[in-house]
Amino acid sequence: MCSSDLELWARHEVCEAEQRLRVFLDAEVGELRFTITELQVSAVPGTCLITYTPRDLQTRERLARIS
């Protein structure tokens, strides 16, 4: 972490991550359901970090079968 990040963290200038549901339909394994977490990168305006996390066991199992 750079010093400006540490300063922001020390001042608690953070916000809650926005979470949404995203569903994809894969031709090979079917429906894949993800929780999407979006975090804004304040040091670089207009930039965000998006993570896709499998929402359920069925999605995890289907991801393992994708070739």
N, C-alpha and C positions, 0 to 999 in steps of 0.2 A: 504494500500500500504506500502511496505517496503521502507526503505530509499534509496536503490539502484534504485528502480522503480521511486521514486520521482526525483532522480538526473538525470536519463535518460529523464524523461519528461521535466524537467527544461532546459536540453540541446537540446531539440527538436530532440532527436535521435529516431525518429519514421518514419515509412514508410507507404505508401499507402497500404490499404488492397487489396488483389487480389480477384476479384469477377468473378464467372463463373456461367453458367447455368447447372443445373442437372435435368434430367427428369426421373421419375420413372413411371412404369406402374403397378398399383395396380389392382388385380383381382376383387376387390369389387367396386371400384369407378372410375377406369380408370386412365388417365394420370395426374400426379402431377408434376408441374413445380416449381423449387426452384432456388433462387439466393443463391449461396454458397459464403460466405466470409471467407477467410483463413488468419489468423494472426499468424506470427511466434513468438514464445516465446523465446526471446534471452537469458533469464536467464537459460533456460534448452535446450541446443542444441538438435535439432532433434524433438522438440516438437512444435505442432501448435494447435491453437484453430480454429475449423471450425463451423460456424453457417449456418443453412439451414433456409431461409426465404421464405415463399410462394411468388411466383413471380406475381400472379394475383388473382383476386377475385374468379375465377372458382376453383383454387387450394384450396383457403381458405374454400370455401363451401364444396368441396369434402373431405377435412380433417375432417370437422365437422361431416361428415356422416360415417366415419370409425368407426366400432364397436370394 
